[in-house]
Amino acid sequence: MVEREKTNSEEATNQTNLQEEYLKSLDELEEGHVVQGHVIQVTDETVFVDIGYKSEGKIPISEFDKTPVIGDSVNVILVKKESKDGNIIVSKRKHDEKEFWKNLKKAFMEKTPIEATVTKDVKGGFEVLLGHSVKAFVPISKIDVIKVEKPEEYINNTYKFYIERLYSDKKINIVLNRKSYLLEELSQKKEIFFNTAQVGDTVEATVKSIASFGAFIDLGGFDGLLHINDMSWGHVVKPKDYVKKGQKIKLKIINLNKENNKINLSLKHFAENPWDTFSTRYTMGDIVKGKVTKLTNFGVFIEIEEGIEGMAHISEFSWVKKVNHPKELFSIGDDVECMILNYDLEQGRISLGIKQVLENPWDSMEEKYPEGMQLERKIGKVTNAGAFIELEEGITGFLHIDDMSWTKKVKNAFSILKTNEMINIVILNIDKENRRIRLGVKQLTDNPWDVLAKAFAKGSIIEGKITGKTDFGLFVKVQGDIEGLINKSNVSEKFNEELDAEIERYKVGDSVKAVVTEINSKKKRLALSIKEYKKNMQREEISKYMQSDNDTPMTTLGDFMRQ
């Protein structure tokens, strides 16, 4: 009996203590403080939360991001301990807003990123929603690391930002910066990539953009370059033929340069390099077929198989034709036959020749145009020194002014020749090694100097017309349009004033007879003498008198001289 009374007494004491503890805890709850409760009931509209007070708190279910379940812990703000109807008022929304601003300030102070959603583009940038109806501004220059071309592409997307400004003049003024976050993230990703990747590794990435020289590959926020030369072992004209924007593609790393921040990628390195087996398939002198891939001022590039491209210099196009530019003969895509002249495996270069697969017309030029052959052709380019005359396409000879006339001294070819006029010529000489052909016009007729030399030996009498007078004598033109000189001393036996007077009697156009005192056809020199001619005439007269008839009275030499 005594033990039972003792037990009841202890229970009463414990109950009293619990009540005192409970009342004490209630006294400690203050309005506006954060308290933790537990979900005890959930309906379609309300969540009932027990915070250890005499009544449960009611929270609209709309304040929860997702519907809670019984037993879930939830932090709320105690708004009021007792309403008019005797219930407590709690708010999860106010707690969340308080936590939101607390976390926002912490992110600003510690420079940690936050998430926000771009809602619309405004003047100078974008408006973003941070949550709890709190809005912020992002300048257009700080929304991305690239230039913004289409602002609408950013709307309704959620990104991470740094808080650049939180308050200004005691008003809510929040400015965010996504670019700095992206740059920092990019730097970290690059650091990891350069520290882990190696040349020869295969990477899977996305084609970001295409340019004329290749494609930029997105390696996860930073770019690598797939150059046009690394797309195929063959000649690539259009990068778009090999990759498409947005395409996921596997590539080989062929170069890593951390200092210059360069990453070079390759598509062609998945295939065997055809240069590795080139020497087993080709030798110098082989005749191959190929396709013209590129024209330059100095030649054409020809692909003889995928990945093997050579160059034919403009000098190797034709044996005879002068080509000013490859476009005169070729277009991109033309099929051509050529010869391998040389190659360098280390440099990956091949020298090709196109004319070498054709017959060289200079090899048979002497047979086709033997010396002395006479032709009629059109005058081409005329220069001071002569004229170029095309014998056939690509084969041109030269007519020098010295070979235009036997007797006239031609100072300028323009004075007697005109472009596109037909002219008779003769082949004088062919130089195959230097590819030169000498032509002549005067050689179509006999050399008048040789004819004159045969007809009029030294001492012969010749007749001509005076063409000019000088201080040192007279110029006389004889047959064959050859001009000779009568030196002043050979005009007359007279001297000084009498000689001058004698010469003065002769006029240009006068016909005169003279003795040939020198004729040299090689040096084209003809010397004449009137004085010797007169002496000859006197000798003949003397001879006539000496041979007179015996019936005629003897005339003495003195008589003849007096006469």
C-alpha positions in Angstrom: 0.0 0.0 0.0 2.8 2.3 1.0 4.7 1.5 -2.2 1.7 2.2 -4.4 1.2 5.6 -2.8 4.9 6.3 -3.4 4.6 5.4 -7.1 1.6 7.6 -7.6 3.3 10.5 -5.9 6.4 10.2 -8.3 4.1 10.1 -11.3 2.4 13.3 -10.2 5.7 15.0 -9.7 6.9 14.0 -13.2 3.7 15.2 -14.7 4.1 18.5 -12.9 7.7 18.8 -14.2 6.7 18.1 -17.8 4.0 20.7 -17.6 6.4 23.2 -16.2 8.9 22.4 -19.0 6.2 22.7 -21.6 5.0 26.0 -20.2 8.6 27.2 -20.0 9.2 26.3 -23.7 6.0 28.1 -24.7 7.3 31.2 -22.9 10.5 31.0 -24.9 8.7 31.1 -28.3 8.7 34.7 -29.6 6.8 36.1 -32.5 9.0 36.6 -35.6 11.4 33.9 -34.7 12.2 30.8 -36.7 10.8 27.5 -35.2 10.9 24.0 -36.5 7.8 21.9 -36.8 6.7 18.6 -38.2 4.0 17.9 -40.7 1.1 16.1 -39.0 -1.6 16.4 -41.7 -1.8 17.3 -45.4 -5.0 18.3 -47.2 -5.5 19.6 -50.8 -5.1 23.2 -49.6 -3.5 23.1 -46.2 -0.5 21.6 -44.4 -0.8 21.2 -40.6 2.4 21.7 -38.7 3.1 20.9 -35.0 5.6 23.3 -33.5 5.0 22.1 -29.9 2.5 24.7 -29.1 -1.0 24.3 -27.8 -2.4 24.3 -31.3 -1.1 23.4 -34.8 0.0 25.9 -37.4 -1.7 26.0 -40.8 0.3 26.6 -44.0 -1.2 27.0 -47.5 0.1 24.1 -49.6 1.1 26.7 -52.3 4.0 27.8 -50.1 5.7 24.4 -50.7 7.7 23.7 -53.9 6.5 20.1 -53.6 3.8 18.5 -51.5 5.2 17.4 -48.1 4.4 14.1 -46.4 3.5 13.5 -42.7 6.6 13.5 -40.5 8.6 16.0 -42.7 10.4 18.7 -40.9 9.6 22.2 -41.8 11.0 25.6 -40.6 8.5 28.4 -40.3 8.3 32.0 -38.9 6.0 32.3 -35.8 3.9 35.2 -36.9 1.5 35.3 -34.0 1.1 33.0 -30.9 -2.6 33.4 -30.8 -5.1 34.8 -33.2 -8.6 36.0 -32.5 -9.8 32.4 -32.8 -7.1 31.2 -30.4 -4.9 29.6 -33.1 -1.2 30.2 -33.8 -0.2 31.8 -37.1 3.0 30.5 -38.8 4.5 31.2 -42.3 6.8 29.1 -44.3 6.9 31.7 -47.1 8.3 34.4 -44.7 10.9 31.9 -43.5 11.9 31.1 -47.1 12.1 34.7 -48.0 14.3 35.4 -45.0 16.6 32.5 -45.9 16.6 33.7 -49.5 17.9 37.1 -48.6 20.3 35.6 -46.2 21.7 33.3 -48.8 21.7 36.1 -51.4 23.8 38.3 -49.1 26.1 35.4 -48.4 26.6 34.7 -52.1 27.4 38.3 -52.7 29.9 38.5 -49.8 31.6 35.2 -50.6 31.4 35.6 -54.4 29.6 32.3 -55.0 27.3 31.7 -57.9 23.5 31.7 -57.7 20.9 30.5 -60.2 18.4 32.8 -61.9 16.0 32.6 -64.8 16.1 35.1 -67.7 12.5 36.4 -68.1 12.8 39.1 -70.8 15.2 41.4 -72.6 15.1 45.1 -71.7 17.0 48.1 -72.7 20.7 47.5 -72.3 20.3 43.9 -71.1 18.0 41.3 -69.5 15.6 41.0 -66.6 16.1 37.9 -64.5 14.0 36.3 -61.7 15.9 35.2 -58.6 12.9 33.7 -56.8 10.3 35.1 -54.3 9.4 37.7 -57.0 12.8 39.3 -56.7 14.1 40.6 -60.0 17.6 41.6 -61.1 19.3 43.1 -64.1 22.1 41.6 -66.3 23.8 44.0 -68.8 23.9 42.5 -72.3 27.7 42.6 -72.3 27.7 40.3 -69.2 25.3 37.7 -70.2 27.8 35.6 -72.2 31.4 35.4 -73.3 30.4 35.8 -76.9 28.7 38.7 -78.6 24.9 38.4 -78.3 23.4 38.3 -81.7 19.9 37.0 -80.8 18.8 38.1 -77.3 15.6 36.1 -77.6 17.6 32.9 -77.4 18.4 33.6 -73.7 14.8 34.1 -72.6 13.3 31.5 -70.2 16.7 29.8 -69.6 18.2 29.3 -66.2 21.8 30.1 -65.7 24.4 30.6 -63.0 25.5 34.2 -62.1 27.7 36.1 -59.8 26.1 39.0 -57.9 27.9 42.1 -59.0 25.8 44.6 -57.0 23.2 43.9 -54.2 22.1 47.3 -52.8 22.4 50.9 -53.9 21.2 53.9 -52.0 19.2 51.7 -49.6 17.1 50.4 -52.4 17.0 47.0 -53.8 19.2 47.1 -56.8 20.6 43.8 -57.9 23.0 43.4 -60.9 24.2 40.0 -62.0 27.2 38.9 -64.1 27.2 35.6 -66.0 30.2 36.3 -68.2 32.6 36.3 -65.2 31.2 33.0 -64.0 31.6 31.5 -67.5 35.2 32.8 -67.8 36.1 31.3 -64.5 34.4 28.0 -65.3 36.1 28.0 -68.7 39.5 28.6 -67.1 39.0 25.7 -64.7 37.9 23.4 -67.5 40.9 24.4 -69.7 43.3 23.8 -66.8 41.9 20.3 -66.3 42.0 19.6 -70.0 45.6 20.7 -70.5 46.7 18.8 -67.4 45.0 15.5 -68.5 44.8 15.5 -72.3 47.7 14.3 -74.5 48.5 14.5 -78.1 47.0 11.4 -79.8 44.0 11.3 -77.5 40.6 11.0 -79.1 37.9 13.5 -77.9 34.2 13.7 -78.6 33.0 17.2 -79.1 30.6 19.4 -81.0 31.1 21.5 -84.1 30.5 25.1 -82.9 31.0 27.1 -86.0 32.5 26.8 -89.5 34.9 29.2 -91.2 36.6 29.2 -94.6 39.8 27.9 -93.0 38.3 25.2 -90.9 35.9 24.6 -87.9 35.8 25.6 -84.3 35.1 22.7 -82.0 33.4 23.1 -78.6 35.3 21.0 -76.1 33.1 22.0 -73.2 33.0 25.7 -73.1 36.4 26.3 -74.8 37.3 25.8 -78.4 39.8 23.7 -80.4 40.5 24.2 -84.0 39.9 21.7 -86.8 41.9 23.3 -89.6 40.9 22.7 -93.2 44.2 20.9 -93.8 43.4 18.4 -91.0 40.0 17.4 -92.3 41.3 15.0 -94.9 44.6 13.8 -96.4 43.1 15.0 -99.7 42.4 18.6 -100.9 39.6 20.2 -99.0 37.8 23.1 -100.7 34.7 23.5 -98.5 34.9 22.6 -94.8 31.1 22.2 -94.9 31.6 19.0 -97.0 33.2 17.4 -94.0 31.5 18.8 -90.9 28.2 20.4 -90.0 27.4 23.0 -87.3 26.1 21.3 -84.2 27.4 17.9 -85.2 28.9 15.7 -82.5 32.2 14.3 -83.8 35.2 12.3 -82.7 38.6 13.9 -83.3 42.3 13.3 -82.6 44.4 15.8 -80.6 47.4 16.6 -82.7 48.7 19.7 -80.9 48.5 21.1 -77.4 50.0 24.5 -76.6 49.2 25.6 -73.1 51.2 28.8 -73.3 49.4 30.0 -76.4 46.2 28.4 -75.3 45.9 26.5 -78.6 44.4 23.1 -79.3 44.6 21.6 -82.8 42.4 18.7 -83.7 42.3 16.4 -86.7 39.8 14.3 -88.5 42.2 12.9 -91.1 44.4 11.1 -88.5 41.8 8.4 -88.1 42.9 7.2 -91.6 46.3 6.1 -92.9 48.6 8.8 -94.3 48.9 8.0 -98.0 52.4 9.6 -98.1 53.6 6.7 -95.9 53.2 4.3 -98.9 53.8 6.8 -101.7 57.3 5.5 -102.7 55.9 1.9 -103.0 53.4 3.1 -105.6 55.1 5.8 -107.6 58.5 6.6 -109.0 59.9 9.6 -110.9 58.9 9.5 -114.5 55.6 7.9 -113.9 52.7 9.3 -116.0 49.6 9.7 -113.8 46.2 11.2 -114.1 44.8 13.8 -111.7 42.3 16.6 -111.1 43.1 20.3 -110.9 42.3 21.5 -107.4 43.8 25.0 -107.3 45.1 27.7 -109.6 47.8 30.2 -108.6 49.9 32.7 -110.5 52.8 30.3 -110.7 51.1 27.0 -111.5 48.3 24.5 -110.7 47.9 22.0 -107.9 46.8 18.6 -109.1 45.5 15.8 -106.9 46.6 12.4 -108.2 44.8 10.5 -105.5 43.0 11.4 -102.2 45.6 13.0 -100.0 48.4 13.1 -102.6 48.6 16.5 -104.3 51.4 17.8 -106.5 52.2 21.1 -108.2 52.9 21.7 -111.9 54.8 25.0 -112.4 53.6 27.3 -115.2 56.9 26.6 -117.0 56.0 22.9 -117.3 52.7 23.5 -119.1 53.9 23.7 -122.8 57.1 23.2 -124.8 56.4 26.1 -127.0 53.5 28.3 -125.8 54.1 31.1 -123.4 51.4 30.9 -120.7 50.8 34.1 -118.7 48.4 32.5 -116.2 47.2 28.9 -115.6 43.6 30.0 -116.2 44.4 30.3 -119.9 44.6 26.5 -120.1 43.0 25.0 -117.0 39.9 25.3 -114.7 39.4 23.8 -111.2 38.1 20.2 -111.7 39.8 19.6 -115.0 41.2 16.1 -115.5 44.8 16.2 -116.6 47.6 13.8 -117.5 51.0 14.6 -116.1 54.4 13.2 -115.2 56.1 12.9 -111.8 59.3 14.9 -112.1 60.4 14.8 -108.5 59.1 14.4 -105.0 60.0 15.0 -101.3 58.4 12.7 -98.9 59.4 14.6 -95.8 57.9 17.8 -97.1 55.0 16.1 -98.8 55.7 17.7 -102.1 55.5 16.5 -105.7 56.7 18.3 -108.8 54.6 17.5 -111.8 55.1 18.2 -115.5 52.3 18.5 -118.1 54.3 19.1 -121.2 56.4 16.0 -120.6 53.6 13.8 -121.6 53.5 15.6 -125.0 56.0 15.5 -127.9 58.5 18.3 -127.8 58.3 20.0 -131.2 61.8 21.4 -130.9 63.1 17.9 -131.3 62.1 17.9 -134.9 62.3 21.6 -135.6 65.4 21.4 -137.9 63.7 18.7 -140.0 60.5 20.7 -140.2 62.1 24.0 -140.9 65.5 23.4 -142.6 67.9 26.3 -143.1 67.1 28.2 -146.4 63.4 27.3 -146.3 61.3 30.2 -147.5 57.9 31.0 -145.8 55.2 33.6 -145.8 54.0 34.5 -142.3 52.3 37.3 -140.4 54.4 39.9 -138.5 53.9 39.7 -134.8 55.5 42.0 -132.3 57.8 44.7 -133.7 60.6 46.2 -131.6 63.4 48.6 -132.3 65.8 45.7 -133.0 63.5 43.7 -135.3 60.3 41.7 -135.3 58.9 38.4 -133.9 57.2 36.2 -136.4 55.2 33.1 -135.4 55.9 30.2 -137.7 53.2 28.1 -135.9 51.4 28.2 -132.6 54.1 28.6 -129.9 57.0 28.6 -132.4 58.4 32.1 -133.0 61.4 33.3 -134.9 63.1 36.7 -134.9 63.9 38.9 -137.8 66.8 41.2 -136.9 67.2 44.6 -138.5 70.6 43.5 -139.9 68.8 40.8 -141.9 66.3 43.1 -143.5 68.3 44.7 -146.3 71.7 44.2 -148.0 72.2 47.8 -148.7 70.0 49.9 -146.5 71.1 50.5 -142.9 67.9 50.1 -140.9 68.0 52.0 -137.6 64.5 51.1 -136.4 62.3 48.2 -137.5 59.2 50.3 -137.0 60.2 52.3 -140.0 59.7 49.4 -142.5 57.6 46.8 -140.7 54.0 46.8 -139.4 52.3 44.3 -137.0 49.9 41.8 -138.7 51.3 42.4 -142.2 52.3 39.3 -144.2 56.0 39.0 -145.1 58.2 36.6 -147.0 61.1 35.2 -144.9 63.8 32.6 -145.0 65.1 30.3 -142.2 68.6 31.3 -141.4 69.4 29.3 -138.3 67.8 27.1 -135.6 69.2 26.8 -132.1 67.4 23.9 -130.4 69.1 24.2 -127.0 68.2 27.9 -126.6 65.0 27.5 -128.6 65.8 30.4 -131.0 65.1 30.7 -134.7 66.8 33.4 -136.8 64.9 34.7 -139.8 66.0 36.8 -142.7 64.4 38.9 -145.6 67.5 40.1 -147.5 68.6 36.5 -147.9 65.7 35.9 -150.2 67.8 37.6 -152.9 71.5 37.4 -153.8 73.9 39.7 -152.0 74.3 42.7 -154.4 77.8 43.2 -153.0 78.8 39.7 -154.2 77.2 40.4 -157.6 79.0 43.8 -157.9 82.3 42.3 -156.9 82.0 39.7 -159.6 81.0 42.2 -162.2 83.3 45.0 -161.4 86.8 44.0 -160.3 89.3 46.4 -159.0 90.3 48.8 -161.8 86.9 48.5 -163.6 85.0 51.5 -164.8 81.5 51.9 -163.3 78.8 54.5 -163.6 76.6 56.0 -160.9 74.7 59.0 -159.6 75.9 61.4 -157.0 73.7 61.0 -153.8 75.6 63.3 -151.4 78.5 65.7 -151.0 80.6 66.1 -147.9 83.9 67.8 -146.9 85.8 64.6 -147.6 84.3 63.6 -150.9 81.3 62.5 -153.0 78.8 59.6 -152.4 77.8 57.8 -155.5 75.1 55.1 -155.9 75.9 52.4 -158.4 73.9 49.4 -159.5 72.3 47.2 -156.9 71.6 50.3 -154.7 75.2 50.1 -153.5 76.7 53.4 -152.4 80.4 54.1 -152.9 82.7 56.9 -151.8 84.9 59.1 -154.0 87.4 60.6 -151.7 88.2 64.3 -152.2 91.7 63.4 -153.3 90.3 61.1 -156.0 88.0 63.7 -157.6 90.7 65.6 -159.4 94.5 66.1 -159.7 94.1 69.7 -158.8 94.9 71.1 -155.4 93.5 73.5 -152.9 91.2 76.2 -154.2 91.2 74.6 -157.7 90.2 71.2 -156.2 87.4 72.8 -154.2 86.1 74.5 -157.3 86.3 71.3 -159.2 84.2 69.5 -156.6 81.7 72.3 -156.5 81.0 71.7 -160.1 79.4 68.3 -159.2 75.7 68.3 -158.2 73.6 65.7 -156.4 71.9 63.7 -159.1 74.7 64.1 -161.6 75.8 60.9 -163.4 79.5 60.2 -163.2 82.0 57.6 -164.3 84.7 56.4 -162.0 87.3 53.6 -161.5 86.8 51.0 -158.8 89.8 51.3 -156.6 88.5 49.0 -153.8 85.5 46.7 -153.4 85.1 44.6 -150.2 81.7 42.7 -150.1 82.2 41.5 -146.5 83.0 45.0 -145.1 80.5 46.5 -147.6 83.1 49.0 -148.8 83.3 50.5 -152.3 86.0 53.1 -153.1 85.9 55.0 -156.5 88.1 57.5 -158.3 87.2 60.0 -160.9 90.8 61.0 -161.1 91.8 57.5 -162.1 89.0 57.4 -164.6 90.2 60.6 -166.3 93.8 59.3 -166.3 92.6 56.1 -168.1 90.7 58.2 -170.6 93.9 60.2 -171.3 95.9 57.0 -171.7 93.4 55.8 -174.2 93.6 59.0 -176.2 97.4 58.8 -176.2 97.2 55.2 -177.4 94.9 56.3 -180.3 97.3 59.0 -181.4 100.2 56.6 -181.2 98.3 54.1 -183.3 97.3 56.6 -186.0 97.6 55.9 -189.8 101.1 56.2 -191.4 99.7 58.7 -194.0 98.9 61.1 -191.2 101.7 63.5 -190.4 103.6 62.4 -187.4 102.5 64.1 -184.3 104.9 64.5 -181.5 104.2 63.9 -177.9 104.7 67.6 -177.3 102.0 68.4 -179.9 99.6 66.0 -178.2 100.2 67.5 -174.8 99.8 71.0 -176.1 96.5 70.0 -177.7 
